Amino acid sequence: MPKEVLNILDITEPDNGELNLPDLKFYSRCYELYHINRGVFNTIDNWFFENGVEDVLNRRFYILTFLKFISTNIPAAGTQKFIRFGHGGLAIKLNEFIKNINL
């Protein structure tokens, strides 16, 4: 399988208003678009924070970009109530995402 390289600059930037939503509304938007539960959302948010993305707007941009990345790379993403990663799968996908970003 060829390695897909992502360029952050090539990804459609979300509406700045979307990034500035209050926390619950931002999570609700992510749920509507990508079907992730609150625990997964919090884990993704924390993972980016722990890995140096401390600015909230930048972190939200990375969260949306990551969710777009996984929604195109997980076959059943649109067919279940929530996207499922399996044991340790979220960390694997986050690391895969970071490795595939062409900064």
Buried (B, 14 or more C-beta within 10 A) or exposed (E): EEEEEBEEEEBEEBEEEBBEBEEEEBBBBBBEBBBBBEEBBEBBBEBBBEEEBEEBEEBBBBBBBBBBBBBEEBEEBEEEEEBBBEEEEBEEBBEBBBEBBEE
